[in-house]
């Protein structure tokens, strides 16, 4: 394929994505769902923020469910850094737990973000910690020693700062500690 053909193909894809975004932002629920289904086929990692922004707006429940399903069904590992950036930057705080929920339902492995999930658990509220431990329990690995050490450092800071006042969250943090110990033992095997 020549460079000119590649450019034409890229332009055509860009136009298709632009049309899908316009369709997604119409007031017509059926058109929005149709656009979401098309995005599953033609979408690109850059679309993640647009979808979260849509999720964060005033939308029909049907459309919200379709967006959540979209995130759960993602198979493209190129999307992972975009999703994790949105979660870590907490750009859409009202949608953070929904996004975290989609991660543990996802077919994509987020193992390289172990320390991010531990950080979310210790710095977030009880529901953030609950989502984080569920994700951590479903991570497949392999894990690197540095990830485990960084994760343990987050837990140590949490305990040293005396943030263990919420008993339910403290229990989840202790469960994360146990899980990290299991992962650490697996590293030596």
Backbone as ProteinMPNN parsed JSONL, in Angstrom:
{"seq_chain_A": "XXXXXXXXXXXXXXXXXXXXXXXXXXXXXXXXXXXXXXXXXXXXXXXXXXXXXXXXXXXXXXXXXXXXXXXXXXXXXXXXXXXXXXXXXXXXXXXXXXXXXXXXXXXXXXXXXXXXXXXXXXXXXXXXXXXXXXXXXXXXXXXXXXXXXXXXXXXXXXXXXXXXXXXXXXXXXXXXXXXXXXXXXXXXX", "coords_chain_A": {"N_chain_A": [[0.844, -1.177, 0.0], [0.643, 2.12, -0.941], [1.97, 5.293, 0.246], [0.213, 7.352, -0.292], [-2.207, 5.978, -0.529], [-2.422, 5.023, 2.074], [-2.714, 7.453, 3.435], [-5.185, 8.328, 2.388], [-6.839, 6.322, 3.381], [-6.554, 6.756, 6.137], [-7.665, 9.335, 6.327], [-10.294, 8.756, 5.593], [-11.053, 7.061, 7.705], [-10.834, 8.887, 9.83], [-12.844, 10.694, 9.141], [-15.078, 9.013, 9.339], [-15.036, 8.462, 12.101], [-15.482, 11.043, 13.073], [-18.072, 11.486, 12.132], [-19.398, 9.523, 13.59], [-19.053, 10.496, 16.168], [-20.562, 12.846, 16.018], [-23.053, 11.696, 15.605], [-23.279, 10.329, 18.011], [-23.651, 12.427, 19.732], [-26.174, 13.363, 19.229], [-29.606, 14.001, 20.072], [-31.089, 11.755, 19.871], [-31.792, 8.688, 21.071], [-31.726, 6.118, 19.854], [-30.053, 6.603, 17.655], [-27.716, 7.27, 19.018], [-27.079, 4.838, 20.301], [-26.688, 3.251, 18.062], [-24.431, 4.53, 17.029], [-22.605, 3.95, 19.076], [-22.383, 1.163, 18.862], [-21.198, 1.02, 16.375], [-18.827, 2.316, 16.946], [-17.555, 0.392, 18.453], [-16.531, -1.207, 16.546], [-15.178, 0.515, 14.774], [-13.846, 2.248, 16.419], [-11.292, 4.148, 18.147], [-8.502, 4.355, 20.406], [-8.42, 7.027, 21.277], [-11.03, 7.767, 21.487], [-12.011, 7.193, 23.947], [-12.075, 9.234, 25.958], [-14.062, 10.927, 24.914], [-16.281, 9.253, 25.103], [-16.438, 8.857, 27.883], [-16.902, 11.453, 28.657], [-19.409, 11.772, 27.515], [-20.797, 9.888, 29.026], [-20.654, 11.169, 31.434], [-22.392, 13.207, 31.128], [-25.841, 14.328, 30.789], [-27.685, 11.729, 30.107], [-29.7, 9.187, 28.516], [-30.74, 6.236, 30.253], [-30.516, 3.869, 28.821], [-28.542, 4.485, 26.941], [-26.407, 4.995, 28.628], [-26.016, 2.426, 29.745], [-25.203, 1.117, 27.432], [-22.782, 2.403, 26.87], [-21.294, 1.645, 29.123], [-21.248, -1.11, 28.697], [-19.788, -1.059, 26.347], [-17.238, -0.271, 27.316], [-16.695, -2.495, 28.935], [-16.432, -4.458, 27.024], [-14.157, -3.938, 25.594], [-11.29, -4.844, 23.795], [-8.955, -4.004, 22.814], [-5.735, -3.414, 23.639], [-4.461, -1.012, 23.385], [-6.107, 0.911, 24.342], [-5.981, 0.903, 27.057], [-3.958, 2.649, 28.405], [-5.205, 5.158, 28.003], [-7.653, 4.913, 29.364], [-6.709, 4.405, 31.97], [-5.331, 6.787, 32.467], [-7.452, 8.628, 32.577], [-8.803, 7.643, 34.826], [-6.774, 7.776, 36.837], [-6.154, 10.509, 36.834], [-8.492, 11.423, 37.699], [-10.421, 12.821, 36.226], [-13.115, 12.735, 35.721], [-14.815, 12.576, 38.226], [-17.383, 11.699, 39.04], [-17.799, 9.497, 37.509], [-15.856, 7.707, 38.012], [-15.999, 5.318, 39.63], [-17.722, 3.772, 38.079], [-16.15, 3.405, 35.823], [-13.982, 2.01, 36.964], [-15.344, -0.291, 37.672], [-15.863, -1.337, 35.15], [-13.373, -2.216, 34.446], [-12.704, -4.542, 35.908], [-14.504, -6.181, 34.774], [-13.641, -6.382, 32.262], [-12.036, -7.769, 29.327], [-9.463, -7.227, 28.934], [-6.162, -7.192, 30.202], [-5.036, -5.618, 33.071], [-2.751, -5.778, 34.576], [-0.245, -4.487, 34.692], [-0.785, -2.168, 35.995], [-0.979, -2.462, 38.7], [0.039, -1.067, 41.047], [-1.27, 1.348, 40.707], [-3.928, 0.7, 41.211], [-3.789, -0.05, 43.886], [-3.048, 2.406, 44.954], [-5.359, 3.885, 44.32], [-7.157, 2.565, 45.973], [-6.175, 3.162, 48.584], [-6.244, 5.944, 48.648], [-8.769, 6.662, 47.857], [-12.366, 6.515, 48.468], [-14.465, 4.203, 50.364], [-15.926, 2.77, 48.372], [-14.272, 3.086, 46.131], [-12.082, 1.63, 47.051], [-13.264, -0.888, 47.253], [-13.867, -1.461, 44.55], [-11.242, -1.41, 43.598], [-9.969, -3.559, 44.977], [-11.383, -5.679, 43.916], [-10.622, -5.553, 41.256], [-7.847, -6.0, 41.547], [-7.859, -8.617, 42.562], [-8.617, -9.936, 40.29], [-6.577, -9.616, 38.49], [-4.237, -10.957, 36.221], [-1.477, -11.078, 35.961], [1.779, -11.482, 34.476], [3.563, -10.139, 37.308], [5.78, -7.511, 38.189], [8.554, -7.193, 40.372], [9.082, -4.589, 41.213], [6.575, -3.337, 40.91], [5.09, -4.581, 42.919], [6.522, -3.819, 45.195], [6.198, -1.005, 45.103], [3.45, -0.899, 45.432], [3.188, -1.976, 48.0], [4.45, 0.05, 49.371], [2.601, 2.156, 49.085], [0.573, 1.12, 50.715], [1.881, 1.041, 53.191], [2.33, 3.788, 53.683], [-0.317, 4.621, 53.914], [-1.139, 3.308, 56.264], [0.731, 4.383, 58.098], [-0.013, 7.059, 58.063], [-2.281, 6.982, 59.492], [-4.845, 6.639, 58.417], [-6.799, 4.791, 58.841], [-9.412, 4.907, 59.832], [-11.986, 4.347, 58.843], [-13.583, 1.481, 59.233], [-14.579, -0.5, 57.456], [-13.277, 0.102, 55.055], [-10.661, -0.173, 55.957], [-10.602, -2.909, 56.382], [-10.772, -3.828, 53.727], [-8.36, -2.822, 52.775], [-6.616, -4.37, 54.284], [-7.14, -6.828, 53.124], [-6.162, -6.37, 50.581], [-3.485, -6.154, 51.23], [-2.936, -8.8, 51.97], [-3.365, -10.051, 49.51], [-1.311, -8.868, 48.007], [0.861, -9.973, 49.325], [0.554, -12.636, 48.564], [0.995, -12.355, 45.817], [3.624, -11.483, 45.889], [4.912, -13.733, 46.955], [4.555, -15.412, 44.81], [6.292, -14.303, 43.0], [8.788, -15.18, 43.729], [8.71, -17.779, 43.088]], "CA_chain_A": [[0.0, 0.0, 0.0], [1.452, 3.328, -1.055], [1.747, 6.308, 1.274], [-1.003, 8.079, -0.669], [-3.339, 5.115, -0.169], [-2.496, 5.03, 3.538], [-3.258, 8.752, 3.823], [-6.607, 8.334, 2.052], [-7.5, 5.427, 4.327], [-6.563, 7.457, 7.428], [-8.648, 10.411, 6.211], [-11.615, 8.127, 5.57], [-11.309, 6.617, 9.077], [-11.037, 10.081, 10.639], [-14.163, 11.207, 8.793], [-16.044, 8.076, 9.909], [-15.062, 8.704, 13.545], [-16.113, 12.345, 13.287], [-19.503, 11.273, 11.917], [-19.904, 8.747, 14.724], [-19.115, 11.414, 17.315], [-21.728, 13.709, 15.799], [-24.212, 10.829, 15.825], [-23.312, 10.052, 19.445], [-24.082, 13.632, 20.446], [-27.536, 13.759, 18.882], [-30.562, 13.751, 21.144], [-31.823, 10.549, 19.513], [-31.223, 7.533, 21.762], [-31.443, 5.043, 18.898], [-28.862, 7.0, 16.887], [-26.57, 7.184, 19.924], [-26.75, 3.417, 20.483], [-26.146, 2.812, 16.77], [-23.067, 5.062, 16.964], [-21.776, 3.186, 20.018], [-22.113, -0.156, 18.273], [-20.256, 1.254, 15.291], [-17.542, 2.66, 17.569], [-16.913, -0.846, 18.892], [-15.835, -1.743, 15.376], [-14.329, 1.533, 14.145], [-13.317, 3.17, 17.423], [-9.862, 4.262, 18.398], [-8.266, 4.661, 21.815], [-8.685, 8.437, 21.571], [-12.472, 7.925, 21.68], [-12.342, 6.904, 25.339], [-12.452, 10.453, 26.679], [-15.353, 11.388, 24.396], [-17.311, 8.389, 25.661], [-16.569, 9.149, 29.316], [-17.538, 12.771, 28.71], [-20.823, 11.507, 27.224], [-21.288, 9.192, 30.208], [-20.699, 12.15, 32.521], [-23.456, 14.163, 30.842], [-27.22, 13.939, 31.022], [-28.01, 10.789, 29.033], [-30.699, 8.149, 28.78], [-30.198, 5.051, 30.918], [-30.183, 2.915, 27.761], [-27.263, 4.9, 26.36], [-25.408, 4.779, 29.674], [-25.743, 0.985, 29.787], [-24.471, 0.764, 26.211], [-21.409, 2.907, 27.036], [-20.662, 0.761, 30.109], [-21.008, -2.371, 27.977], [-18.699, -0.755, 25.415], [-15.979, -0.338, 28.061], [-16.491, -3.878, 29.383], [-16.128, -5.337, 25.897], [-12.929, -3.506, 24.926], [-10.239, -5.861, 23.68], [-7.777, -3.303, 22.308], [-4.852, -3.018, 24.738], [-4.053, 0.371, 23.171], [-7.048, 1.77, 25.056], [-5.671, 0.835, 28.482], [-3.349, 3.872, 28.956], [-6.177, 6.253, 27.974], [-8.593, 4.694, 30.465], [-6.001, 4.574, 33.244], [-5.058, 8.207, 32.641], [-8.699, 9.261, 33.008], [-9.065, 7.206, 36.198], [-5.754, 8.309, 37.743], [-6.265, 11.967, 36.905], [-9.815, 11.666, 38.27], [-11.005, 13.875, 35.4], [-14.569, 12.598, 35.787], [-14.995, 11.907, 39.522], [-18.691, 11.052, 39.143], [-17.799, 8.286, 36.685], [-14.672, 6.908, 38.349], [-16.348, 3.971, 40.09], [-18.264, 3.034, 36.934], [-15.008, 3.01, 34.999], [-13.269, 0.957, 37.685], [-16.162, -1.489, 37.553], [-15.705, -1.917, 33.813], [-12.047, -2.83, 34.332], [-12.684, -5.934, 36.361], [-15.376, -6.92, 33.859], [-13.016, -6.301, 30.947], [-11.228, -8.884, 28.85], [-8.102, -6.703, 28.836], [-5.415, -7.351, 31.448], [-4.502, -4.359, 33.599], [-1.768, -6.157, 35.592], [0.864, -3.531, 34.827], [-1.255, -1.012, 36.771], [-1.214, -2.924, 40.069], [0.262, -0.018, 42.045], [-2.298, 2.372, 40.529], [-5.141, 0.243, 41.891], [-3.538, 0.052, 45.322], [-3.102, 3.839, 45.238], [-6.772, 4.263, 44.281], [-7.78, 2.006, 47.176], [-5.784, 3.861, 49.816], [-6.565, 7.375, 48.591], [-10.174, 6.857, 47.547], [-13.32, 6.16, 49.52], [-14.729, 2.775, 50.516], [-16.336, 2.18, 47.097], [-13.062, 3.006, 45.305], [-11.299, 0.51, 47.577], [-13.968, -2.112, 46.89], [-13.621, -1.7, 43.124], [-9.809, -1.685, 43.42], [-9.618, -4.923, 45.402], [-11.98, -6.603, 42.96], [-9.734, -5.538, 40.087], [-6.585, -6.638, 41.936], [-8.093, -10.055, 42.665], [-8.82, -10.485, 38.946], [-5.399, -9.415, 37.652], [-3.623, -12.229, 35.865], [-0.034, -11.041, 35.994], [2.787, -11.511, 35.523], [3.851, -8.9, 38.006], [7.192, -7.225, 38.41], [8.871, -6.941, 41.783], [8.956, -3.146, 41.456], [5.145, -3.042, 41.078], [4.67, -5.071, 44.229], [7.155, -2.961, 46.204], [5.505, 0.292, 45.059], [2.122, -1.126, 46.004], [3.368, -2.111, 49.446], [4.787, 1.389, 49.862], [1.318, 2.874, 49.211], [-0.119, 0.589, 51.887], [2.627, 1.475, 54.379], [2.017, 5.216, 53.893], [-1.713, 4.683, 54.359], [-1.177, 2.893, 57.664], [1.517, 5.351, 58.871], [-0.762, 8.317, 58.154], [-3.423, 6.769, 60.37], [-6.101, 6.818, 57.691], [-7.56, 3.551, 58.98], [-10.588, 5.167, 60.666], [-13.13, 3.667, 58.247], [-13.324, 0.059, 59.474], [-14.846, -1.289, 56.257], [-12.183, 0.343, 54.118], [-9.46, -0.76, 56.558], [-10.676, -4.347, 56.115], [-10.415, -4.017, 52.313], [-6.916, -2.573, 52.66], [-5.921, -5.552, 54.819], [-7.293, -7.869, 52.106], [-5.209, -6.031, 49.516], [-2.176, -6.509, 51.772], [-2.826, -10.252, 51.858], [-3.242, -10.366, 48.079], [0.043, -8.475, 47.596], [1.784, -10.976, 49.867], [0.432, -13.803, 47.676], [1.665, -12.017, 44.56], [5.067, -11.441, 46.184], [5.378, -15.134, 47.081], [4.556, -15.935, 43.445], [7.454, -13.78, 42.29], [9.954, -15.984, 44.079], [8.543, -19.171, 42.64]], "C_chain_A": [[0.888, 1.238, 0.0], [1.103, 4.315, 0.061], [0.464, 7.085, 0.986], [-2.251, 7.278, -0.296], [-3.526, 5.069, 1.348], [-3.116, 6.335, 4.038], [-4.76, 8.828, 3.565], [-7.396, 7.469, 3.032], [-7.622, 6.102, 5.698], [-7.586, 8.586, 7.424], [-10.066, 9.863, 6.266], [-12.002, 7.662, 6.981], [-11.591, 7.799, 9.995], [-12.427, 10.667, 10.396], [-15.252, 10.325, 9.408], [-16.171, 8.297, 11.417], [-15.743, 10.028, 13.876], [-17.628, 12.229, 13.141], [-20.123, 10.501, 13.086], [-20.013, 9.604, 15.981], [-20.316, 12.345, 17.206], [-22.995, 12.921, 16.102], [-24.38, 10.531, 17.317], [-23.868, 11.232, 20.23], [-25.441, 14.158, 20.012], [-28.437, 13.495, 20.083], [-31.351, 12.469, 20.94], [-31.13, 9.319, 20.105], [-30.853, 6.414, 20.798], [-30.2, 5.348, 18.068], [-27.596, 6.892, 17.741], [-26.129, 5.73, 20.099], [-26.145, 2.849, 19.198], [-24.688, 3.282, 16.624], [-22.131, 4.282, 17.884], [-21.421, 1.815, 19.462], [-21.094, -0.034, 17.135], [-18.865, 1.585, 15.841], [-16.815, 1.415, 18.067], [-16.101, -1.462, 17.757], [-14.791, -0.75, 14.87], [-13.629, 2.456, 15.14], [-11.807, 3.14, 17.522], [-9.678, 4.611, 19.863], [-8.6, 6.107, 22.198], [-10.167, 8.703, 21.853], [-12.88, 7.76, 23.137], [-12.818, 8.149, 26.066], [-13.804, 10.982, 26.212], [-16.495, 10.555, 24.976], [-17.516, 8.64, 27.16], [-17.241, 10.505, 29.503], [-19.05, 12.624, 28.466], [-21.477, 10.843, 28.434], [-21.496, 10.162, 31.368], [-21.812, 13.18, 32.317], [-24.826, 13.619, 31.203], [-27.663, 13.044, 29.869], [-29.08, 9.804, 29.489], [-30.017, 6.943, 29.414], [-29.755, 3.995, 29.904], [-28.807, 3.211, 27.158], [-26.141, 4.677, 27.374], [-25.024, 3.303, 29.748], [-24.915, 0.551, 28.584], [-23.008, 1.228, 26.295], [-20.648, 2.008, 28.02], [-20.319, -0.58, 29.453], [-19.851, -2.213, 26.991], [-17.354, -0.899, 26.132], [-15.682, -1.759, 28.536], [-16.024, -4.781, 28.24], [-14.854, -4.958, 25.137], [-11.899, -4.635, 24.95], [-8.908, -5.246, 23.254], [-6.915, -2.821, 23.475], [-4.338, -1.588, 24.585], [-4.935, 1.367, 23.906], [-6.667, 1.903, 26.533], [-5.021, 2.11, 29.018], [-4.319, 5.061, 28.99], [-7.166, 6.128, 29.14], [-7.909, 4.943, 31.806], [-5.659, 6.042, 33.503], [-6.301, 8.938, 33.148], [-8.999, 8.905, 34.465], [-8.066, 7.833, 37.163], [-5.828, 9.82, 37.911], [-7.589, 12.393, 37.537], [-10.519, 12.827, 37.559], [-12.528, 13.895, 35.477], [-14.911, 11.871, 37.085], [-16.339, 11.19, 39.67], [-18.746, 9.731, 38.391], [-16.677, 7.319, 37.06], [-15.03, 5.475, 38.743], [-16.957, 3.133, 38.967], [-17.127, 2.545, 36.044], [-14.216, 1.89, 35.665], [-14.028, -0.362, 37.568], [-15.992, -2.149, 36.196], [-14.362, -2.632, 33.675], [-12.055, -4.276, 34.791], [-13.653, -6.796, 35.568], [-14.762, -7.035, 32.466], [-12.23, -7.562, 30.61], [-9.752, -8.486, 28.72], [-7.429, -6.839, 30.203], [-4.773, -6.019, 31.847], [-3.405, -4.614, 34.638], [-0.647, -5.138, 35.773], [0.486, -2.293, 35.635], [-1.571, -1.38, 38.219], [-1.073, -1.789, 41.08], [-0.754, 1.119, 41.914], [-3.57, 1.981, 41.292], [-4.981, 0.279, 43.404], [-3.61, 1.517, 45.742], [-4.551, 4.336, 45.27], [-7.469, 3.784, 45.553], [-7.442, 2.816, 48.424], [-6.19, 5.334, 49.808], [-8.034, 7.668, 48.307], [-11.064, 6.531, 48.734], [-13.529, 4.642, 49.553], [-15.073, 2.127, 49.179], [-15.16, 2.081, 46.124], [-12.223, 1.804, 45.735], [-11.938, -0.829, 47.204], [-13.751, -2.459, 45.417], [-12.161, -2.104, 42.897], [-9.452, -3.107, 43.836], [-10.207, -5.956, 44.444], [-11.123, -6.692, 41.702], [-8.449, -6.306, 40.403], [-6.741, -8.153, 42.006], [-8.239, -10.713, 41.291], [-7.627, -10.272, 38.01], [-4.691, -10.746, 37.441], [-2.107, -12.244, 36.048], [0.522, -11.334, 34.617], [3.031, -10.119, 36.109], [5.358, -8.74, 38.155], [7.397, -6.882, 39.882], [8.69, -5.464, 42.126], [7.495, -2.744, 41.676], [4.676, -3.417, 42.48], [5.255, -4.184, 45.324], [6.497, -1.588, 46.261], [4.132, 0.185, 45.706], [2.203, -1.232, 47.523], [3.724, -0.776, 50.087], [3.523, 2.24, 50.036], [0.576, 2.424, 50.468], [0.553, 1.047, 53.183], [2.331, 2.938, 54.698], [0.603, 5.387, 54.44], [-1.802, 4.375, 55.853], [-0.444, 3.904, 58.547], [0.783, 6.669, 59.051], [-2.033, 8.178, 58.982], [-4.773, 6.953, 59.694], [-7.029, 5.604, 57.821], [-8.831, 3.733, 59.815], [-11.846, 4.476, 60.144], [-12.864, 2.168, 58.336], [-13.535, -0.801, 58.237], [-13.717, -1.127, 55.243], [-10.896, -0.288, 54.652], [-9.432, -2.27, 56.323], [-10.265, -4.631, 54.668], [-8.921, -3.823, 52.094], [-6.134, -3.769, 53.194], [-6.021, -6.719, 53.834], [-6.338, -7.629, 50.93], [-3.794, -6.407, 49.959], [-1.927, -8.014, 51.643], [-2.613, -10.656, 50.398], [-1.843, -10.014, 47.575], [1.085, -9.457, 48.118], [1.744, -12.244, 49.017], [1.184, -13.56, 46.369], [3.181, -12.034, 44.769], [5.635, -12.844, 46.304], [5.473, -15.772, 45.688], [5.741, -15.465, 42.642], [8.688, -14.641, 42.516], [9.878, -17.399, 43.552], [9.183, -19.439, 41.301]], "O_chain_A": [[1.775, 1.38, 0.842], [0.077, 4.184, 0.728], [-0.279, 7.433, 1.904], [-3.232, 7.838, 0.194], [-4.653, 5.075, 1.842], [-3.941, 6.328, 4.951], [-5.519, 9.321, 4.4], [-8.488, 7.842, 3.461], [-8.67, 6.028, 6.34], [-8.298, 8.779, 8.409], [-10.937, 10.444, 6.914], [-13.143, 7.847, 7.405], [-12.482, 7.73, 10.843], [-13.103, 11.085, 11.335], [-16.239, 10.836, 9.938], [-17.28, 8.318, 11.952], [-16.493, 10.12, 14.848], [-18.379, 12.803, 13.929], [-21.239, 10.798, 13.513], [-20.952, 9.456, 16.763], [-21.005, 12.598, 18.195], [-23.899, 13.417, 16.773], [-25.502, 10.489, 17.822], [-24.488, 11.048, 21.277], [-25.824, 15.268, 20.378], [-28.025, 12.813, 21.021], [-32.202, 12.133, 21.763], [-30.028, 8.955, 19.695], [-29.779, 5.825, 20.915], [-29.39, 4.459, 17.806], [-26.541, 6.479, 17.258], [-24.936, 5.432, 20.05], [-25.201, 2.06, 19.247], [-23.827, 2.535, 16.159], [-20.995, 3.987, 17.513], [-20.282, 1.364, 19.585], [-20.233, -0.898, 16.969], [-17.852, 1.183, 15.269], [-15.585, 1.389, 18.098], [-15.108, -2.15, 17.991], [-13.658, -1.129, 14.572], [-12.892, 3.355, 14.733], [-11.146, 2.22, 17.04], [-10.605, 5.113, 20.499], [-9.017, 6.369, 23.326], [-10.516, 9.75, 22.399], [-13.983, 8.15, 23.518], [-13.859, 8.122, 26.723], [-14.606, 11.436, 27.028], [-17.553, 11.091, 25.303], [-18.649, 8.633, 27.641], [-18.056, 10.679, 30.409], [-19.86, 13.271, 29.13], [-22.59, 11.205, 28.817], [-22.406, 9.989, 32.18], [-22.135, 13.938, 33.232], [-24.946, 12.576, 31.845], [-27.979, 13.532, 28.784], [-29.323, 9.622, 30.682], [-28.85, 6.666, 29.138], [-28.749, 3.315, 30.102], [-28.018, 2.302, 26.9], [-25.055, 4.223, 27.015], [-23.84, 2.969, 29.807], [-24.026, -0.291, 28.711], [-22.105, 0.525, 25.841], [-19.494, 1.655, 27.777], [-19.224, -1.11, 29.642], [-19.037, -3.121, 26.824], [-16.443, -1.558, 25.631], [-14.525, -2.177, 28.535], [-15.306, -5.754, 28.467], [-14.516, -5.597, 24.141], [-11.673, -5.283, 25.972], [-7.864, -5.894, 23.326], [-7.317, -1.923, 24.215], [-3.833, -1.009, 25.547], [-4.564, 2.529, 24.075], [-6.995, 2.9, 27.177], [-5.499, 2.629, 30.027], [-4.259, 5.881, 29.906], [-7.475, 7.112, 29.813], [-8.465, 5.614, 32.676], [-5.696, 6.489, 34.649], [-6.208, 9.774, 34.047], [-9.402, 9.767, 35.247], [-8.463, 8.366, 38.2], [-5.592, 10.345, 39.0], [-7.787, 13.562, 37.867], [-11.125, 13.691, 38.193], [-13.154, 14.943, 35.317], [-15.257, 10.69, 37.062], [-16.419, 10.173, 40.359], [-19.651, 8.929, 38.617], [-16.568, 6.236, 36.486], [-14.427, 4.525, 38.243], [-16.738, 1.923, 38.907], [-17.142, 1.409, 35.571], [-13.822, 0.929, 35.005], [-13.425, -1.42, 37.387], [-15.979, -3.376, 36.094], [-14.232, -3.555, 32.871], [-11.476, -5.141, 34.135], [-13.623, -8.022, 35.68], [-15.308, -7.712, 31.595], [-11.817, -8.314, 31.493], [-8.901, -9.327, 28.429], [-8.062, -6.625, 31.236], [-4.065, -5.389, 31.061], [-3.153, -3.761, 35.489], [-0.153, -4.948, 36.885], [1.343, -1.46, 35.928], [-2.341, -0.688, 38.885], [-1.975, -1.572, 41.889], [-1.065, 1.783, 42.903], [-4.204, 2.819, 41.933], [-5.926, 0.6, 44.124], [-4.181, 1.831, 46.787], [-4.923, 5.117, 46.145], [-8.273, 4.509, 46.138], [-8.323, 3.12, 49.228], [-6.453, 5.905, 50.867], [-8.491, 8.796, 48.495], [-10.592, 6.301, 49.847], [-12.846, 3.897, 48.85], [-14.568, 1.047, 48.875], [-15.055, 1.109, 45.377], [-11.718, 1.055, 44.899], [-11.237, -1.787, 46.878], [-13.485, -3.611, 45.078], [-11.871, -3.01, 42.117], [-8.712, -3.791, 43.129], [-9.592, -6.993, 44.192], [-10.923, -7.775, 41.152], [-8.018, -7.156, 39.624], [-5.861, -8.892, 41.563], [-8.009, -11.914, 41.149], [-7.663, -10.704, 36.858], [-4.564, -11.553, 38.361], [-1.519, -13.304, 36.266], [-0.251, -11.423, 33.663], [2.745, -9.092, 35.494], [6.101, -9.718, 38.236], [6.506, -6.344, 40.54], [8.202, -5.129, 43.205], [7.206, -1.906, 42.529], [3.959, -2.66, 43.134], [4.559, -3.835, 46.278], [6.261, -1.06, 47.348], [3.709, 1.079, 46.439], [1.388, -0.652, 48.241], [3.336, -0.508, 51.225], [3.392, 2.963, 51.024], [0.02, 3.245, 51.197], [-0.122, 1.398, 54.15], [2.106, 3.287, 55.857], [0.366, 6.207, 55.326], [-2.458, 5.092, 56.607], [-0.931, 4.251, 59.622], [0.936, 7.328, 60.08], [-2.775, 9.144, 59.154], [-5.737, 7.378, 60.331], [-7.933, 5.417, 57.006], [-9.278, 2.778, 60.45], [-12.689, 4.059, 60.939], [-12.024, 1.639, 57.609], [-12.764, -1.728, 57.986], [-13.261, -2.103, 54.647], [-10.127, -0.87, 53.887], [-8.369, -2.845, 56.093], [-9.502, -5.561, 54.409], [-8.291, -4.557, 51.332], [-5.107, -4.144, 52.628], [-5.087, -7.512, 53.721], [-5.784, -8.57, 50.363], [-3.002, -6.916, 49.165], [-0.841, -8.443, 51.253], [-1.774, -11.506, 50.098], [-1.252, -10.772, 46.806], [2.073, -9.741, 47.441], [2.782, -12.859, 48.774], [1.908, -14.427, 45.878], [3.925, -12.537, 43.928], [6.727, -13.115, 45.804], [6.37, -16.575, 45.427], [6.164, -16.14, 41.703], [9.52, -14.811, 41.625], [10.867, -18.132, 43.567], [9.122, -20.562, 40.801]]}, "name": "protein", "num_of_chains": 1, "seq": "XXXXXXXXXXXXXXXXXXXXXXXXXXXXXXXXXXXXXXXXXXXXXXXXXXXXXXXXXXXXXXXXXXXXXXXXXXXXXXXXXXXXXXXXXXXXXXXXXXXXXXXXXXXXXXXXXXXXXXXXXXXXXXXXXXXXXXXXXXXXXXXXXXXXXXXXXXXXXXXXXXXXXXXXXXXXXXXXXXXXXXXXXXXXX"}
